[in-house]
Amino acid sequence: MGRRSVQQYLKPSTWALEPAPSTFAPNSRWSNKDMDPVPPKLRTWNTYNYIAYWISDATNAAVWELASSMLAIGLSWRQALPAIAVGHIIIAVVMVMNGTIGARLHVAFPVLNRSSFGFWFSYFSVISRVVLSMFWFGIQTYTGSECVYQFPFMLISPQRIRWLFLLKALIVPPVWLAMLIWAVVKVPTSKGLFGQHANIAGASMSWAWLSALNSALGIYSTLAVNIPDFTRYAKNERAQYVQIIIIPVAFTLAAFVGMMVTSAGTVLYGKVLWDPLTLINEWDNRAAAFFAAATFMLTTLGTNISANSLSAANDMTVLFPQYINIRRGQIICAILGGWALCPWEILAR
């Protein structure tokens, strides 16, 4: 009886999803409801949700490290900050243009992708996006063990996950503001960020600035492609237009905080600590270090779900619609991206 139950468990038909009536596809043909246009009752994202979403995504360790690393290559804050602002203005324009399609038709990126690449060739771009999502998931997670605290949140539906972004948008910015105040109090601005100057000039500075601009574009260029995965849940098309303002503003301010605190850390500890977790590790106050580290845990969690696991899951629903929905796709992403790809080895190299 045990062997028979195991064999039954291994049959593909056991894992097949329950067929659901499709919105547009013929009822005689099996359809995955996650591929259908979002019904009106599930279009729950309003303008404030998109504001909270981008504030929560802007305040993450990757943006902090991006800004701090620009100082490490020799740029001054006056040169690095415009690179970040220009990069995210470009990203914001692409986000809104791509997002409008999702908000208008309420379908995911993999379905919309067929209009550009055709039915069969669209699978190439979908698979490419899945692989990128898994790699970024692993890198953001740092080690597979960190999936332990992420996993329960990955089971929340996209319609309800907006509350996680709202929570993150309310908790994280005050902590970052506290770290900014700490930096200003510990190191006067004349000795910290505002007293630093570029270490390079001429052609080297120009190439470094272009490299910084490219880095700013690279962080969310992947999400700019599949932003319809989120704008499809918009209550109306206008709700997502706020992205063109909130993206450059939120990311530029977050980058400025990263630069200020990193500069203060350089003066205090004698080395460039562009990784905020390494900087926190230098603190003597255990309570402050605990709360700051917990905040960065929350930032990584929210960013990983929004930019990586949900994106991969949406794409996998198209690849194997009979067996994979968004929830199962996120589980597969966690297993492959968090463990199988060995992100700790990628970062070690």
C-alpha positions in Angstrom: 0.0 0.0 0.0 2.9 2.3 0.8 4.5 1.7 -2.6 1.3 2.2 -4.4 0.7 5.5 -2.7 4.2 6.7 -3.5 3.7 5.7 -7.2 0.4 7.6 -7.3 2.1 10.6 -5.7 4.7 10.6 -8.5 2.3 10.6 -11.3 2.0 14.0 -13.1 -1.7 13.8 -13.1 -1.7 13.9 -9.3 -0.1 17.4 -9.5 -2.4 18.8 -12.2 -4.3 21.9 -11.1 -8.1 21.9 -11.0 -9.4 23.3 -14.3 -11.1 26.6 -13.9 -13.6 28.4 -16.3 -11.6 30.8 -18.4 -12.5 34.4 -19.1 -11.7 34.3 -22.9 -10.4 30.8 -23.8 -12.9 28.2 -24.9 -14.3 26.1 -22.1 -13.4 23.0 -23.9 -9.7 23.9 -23.5 -7.9 23.7 -20.1 -6.9 27.1 -18.8 -4.9 28.4 -15.9 -6.8 31.2 -14.1 -3.6 33.0 -13.3 -3.1 33.6 -17.0 -6.6 35.1 -17.4 -7.3 38.8 -17.2 -7.8 39.8 -13.5 -11.5 40.0 -12.7 -12.8 43.4 -11.4 -13.2 42.2 -7.8 -9.4 41.3 -7.6 -8.2 44.6 -9.0 -7.3 46.0 -5.6 -4.2 48.1 -6.2 -4.7 51.9 -6.0 -2.3 54.9 -6.4 -1.3 54.7 -2.7 -0.4 51.0 -3.1 2.0 51.8 -5.9 3.5 54.6 -3.9 4.0 52.2 -0.9 5.3 49.5 -3.3 8.1 51.7 -4.7 9.0 53.3 -1.3 9.4 49.8 0.0 11.5 48.6 -2.9 13.7 51.8 -2.9 14.7 51.2 0.7 16.6 48.0 0.2 20.2 46.9 0.6 20.9 46.8 -3.1 20.1 50.5 -3.6 22.2 51.4 -0.6 25.1 49.3 -1.9 24.7 50.8 -5.4 25.1 54.4 -4.1 27.9 53.5 -1.8 29.9 51.6 -4.4 29.8 54.7 -6.7 31.8 56.5 -4.0 34.1 53.6 -3.8 35.1 53.9 -7.5 36.1 57.5 -7.0 33.0 59.5 -7.9 31.8 62.4 -5.6 28.3 62.5 -4.3 27.6 65.4 -6.7 28.4 63.1 -9.6 26.9 59.8 -8.3 23.5 61.2 -7.3 22.6 62.6 -10.8 23.6 59.2 -12.3 21.1 57.5 -10.0 18.4 60.1 -10.6 18.8 60.0 -14.4 18.9 56.2 -14.4 15.7 55.9 -12.4 13.9 58.6 -14.5 14.6 56.4 -17.6 13.4 53.3 -15.7 10.2 55.1 -14.5 9.3 56.1 -18.1 9.7 52.5 -19.2 7.8 51.2 -16.1 4.7 53.4 -16.8 4.7 52.7 -20.6 4.9 48.9 -20.0 2.6 49.1 -17.0 -0.1 50.9 -18.9 -0.6 47.8 -21.0 -1.0 45.6 -17.9 -3.3 48.1 -16.2 -5.5 48.4 -19.4 -5.7 44.7 -20.3 -5.2 43.2 -16.8 -3.0 40.3 -18.0 0.5 39.3 -17.0 3.8 39.9 -18.9 4.1 36.3 -20.4 0.7 36.7 -22.1 1.4 40.2 -23.4 4.8 39.1 -24.5 3.2 37.0 -27.3 2.2 40.1 -29.1 5.8 41.1 -29.5 7.6 37.8 -30.0 4.9 35.5 -31.3 3.4 32.5 -29.5 6.5 30.2 -29.7 9.4 32.6 -29.6 7.9 34.3 -26.6 8.9 31.3 -24.6 12.6 32.3 -25.1 12.1 35.6 -23.4 9.9 34.1 -20.7 12.6 31.5 -19.8 15.3 34.2 -19.9 13.2 36.2 -17.3 12.7 33.1 -15.2 16.5 32.4 -15.1 17.2 36.1 -14.2 14.6 36.1 -11.5 16.1 32.9 -9.9 19.6 34.3 -10.0 18.5 37.6 -8.5 16.5 35.7 -5.9 19.5 33.8 -4.9 21.7 36.9 -4.7 19.2 38.8 -2.7 18.7 35.9 -0.3 22.5 35.5 0.1 22.2 32.0 1.5 19.5 29.4 1.1 18.9 29.3 4.8 17.4 32.8 4.6 14.4 31.3 2.7 13.2 30.1 6.1 11.7 33.4 7.0 10.8 34.4 3.4 8.9 31.2 2.6 5.6 31.9 4.4 5.3 35.3 2.8 5.7 33.8 -0.6 2.4 32.0 -0.2 0.4 35.2 -0.1 -1.5 36.0 -3.2 -0.4 39.1 -5.3 -3.7 40.8 -4.5 -3.0 40.7 -0.8 0.8 41.2 -0.9 0.3 44.9 -1.2 -0.2 45.0 2.6 3.4 43.7 3.1 4.7 46.6 0.9 2.6 49.1 2.9 4.0 47.7 6.2 7.6 47.9 4.8 7.0 51.5 3.5 5.9 52.5 7.1 8.6 50.8 9.0 11.8 51.0 6.9 12.0 54.7 6.0 12.0 55.9 9.7 14.9 53.5 10.5 16.8 54.8 7.5 16.1 58.4 8.7 17.4 57.4 12.1 20.6 56.1 10.5 21.0 59.3 8.5 20.6 61.4 11.8 23.2 59.1 13.4 25.6 59.8 10.5 25.1 63.6 10.7 25.5 63.6 14.5 28.6 61.4 14.5 30.4 63.1 11.6 29.7 66.7 10.6 28.7 67.1 7.0 31.8 69.2 6.2 33.9 66.2 7.2 31.6 63.5 5.8 29.9 63.3 2.5 29.9 67.0 1.6 33.6 67.2 2.3 34.5 64.4 -0.1 35.6 65.1 -3.6 36.1 62.9 -6.7 39.3 60.9 -6.9 39.2 60.7 -10.7 39.0 63.2 -13.5 38.9 63.5 -17.3 38.0 60.4 -19.3 38.2 58.1 -16.3 35.5 60.2 -14.5 33.3 60.1 -17.7 33.6 56.3 -18.0 33.0 55.9 -14.3 29.8 58.1 -14.5 28.5 56.0 -17.4 29.2 52.9 -15.5 27.3 54.3 -12.5 24.4 55.2 -14.8 24.4 51.7 -16.2 24.4 50.2 -12.7 21.4 52.4 -11.8 19.6 51.2 -14.8 20.5 47.6 -14.2 18.9 47.1 -10.8 15.3 47.3 -12.0 15.6 46.9 -15.7 14.3 43.4 -15.4 11.2 44.4 -13.5 10.6 47.2 -16.0 10.0 44.4 -18.5 7.5 42.5 -16.5 5.8 45.3 -14.5 2.4 44.3 -16.0 2.6 41.4 -13.5 1.7 44.1 -10.9 -0.1 46.7 -12.8 -2.6 44.1 -14.0 -4.1 44.4 -10.4 -4.6 48.2 -10.7 -8.1 49.4 -10.0 -7.8 51.6 -13.1 -5.2 52.6 -15.6 -4.4 55.9 -13.9 -3.5 54.3 -10.6 -0.1 53.3 -11.9 0.9 56.6 -13.4 2.3 57.8 -10.1 5.3 55.5 -10.8 6.9 58.1 -13.1 7.3 60.4 -10.0 7.7 58.1 -7.1 10.4 55.9 -8.7 13.1 58.6 -9.3 12.2 60.5 -6.1 12.3 57.4 -3.8 15.4 55.8 -5.2 17.4 59.1 -5.3 16.5 59.9 -1.7 17.3 56.3 -0.6 20.7 56.5 -2.5 21.5 59.8 -0.8 20.9 58.2 2.7 23.2 55.3 1.7 25.9 57.8 0.6 25.7 59.9 3.8 25.9 56.9 6.1 28.7 55.2 4.2 30.7 58.4 4.2 30.2 58.7 7.9 31.3 55.1 8.3 34.4 55.8 6.3 35.5 58.6 8.6 34.6 56.7 11.8 36.1 53.3 10.9 38.8 54.2 8.4 37.4 52.0 5.6 34.7 52.2 3.0 31.8 50.0 4.3 29.5 50.1 1.3 27.6 47.1 2.6 25.1 48.4 5.2 25.2 45.1 7.1 29.0 45.3 7.5 28.6 48.9 8.7 26.0 47.8 11.3 28.3 45.1 12.5 30.7 47.8 13.6 28.2 49.4 16.0 28.7 49.0 19.7 25.0 49.5 20.5 23.4 46.0 20.3 19.8 47.2 20.3 20.4 49.6 17.5 22.3 46.9 15.5 19.4 44.5 16.1 16.7 46.8 14.9 18.7 48.0 11.9 19.5 44.4 10.9 15.8 43.4 11.3 14.9 46.3 9.0 17.2 45.1 6.3 15.8 41.7 6.7 12.4 43.1 6.0 13.7 45.1 3.0 15.3 42.0 1.5 12.1 40.0 2.0 9.9 42.5 0.3 12.2 43.1 -2.6 12.8 39.4 -3.2 9.1 38.7 -3.4 8.2 41.6 -5.5 11.1 41.7 -8.0 12.1 38.1 -8.2 9.9 35.3 -6.9 6.5 36.7 -8.2 8.1 37.5 -11.5 9.5 34.0 -11.9 6.2 32.5 -10.8 4.1 34.4 -13.3 6.4 33.3 -16.1 6.3 29.6 -15.1 2.5 29.6 -15.2 2.8 30.1 -19.0 5.5 27.4 -19.4 3.5 24.7 -17.5 0.0 26.0 -17.0 -1.4 22.6 -16.2 0.8 22.1 -13.2 2.1 25.5 -12.1 0.2 28.4 -10.7 1.7 31.5 -9.0 2.0 29.9 -5.6 3.7 26.7 -6.9 6.0 28.9 -9.1 7.2 30.8 -6.1 8.0 27.6 -4.3 10.0 26.3 -7.3 11.8 29.7 -7.5 12.8 29.4 -3.8 14.1 25.9 -4.2 16.1 26.5 -7.4 17.1 30.1 -6.7 17.7 29.8 -3.0 19.5 26.4 -2.9 20.2 24.8 -6.2 22.0 27.8 -7.7 24.2 28.1 -4.6 24.1 31.9 -4.3 26.8 31.9 -1.6 29.2 30.5 -4.3 28.1 33.2 -6.8 28.8 36.0 -4.3 32.1 34.3 -3.2 33.4 34.7 -6.8 
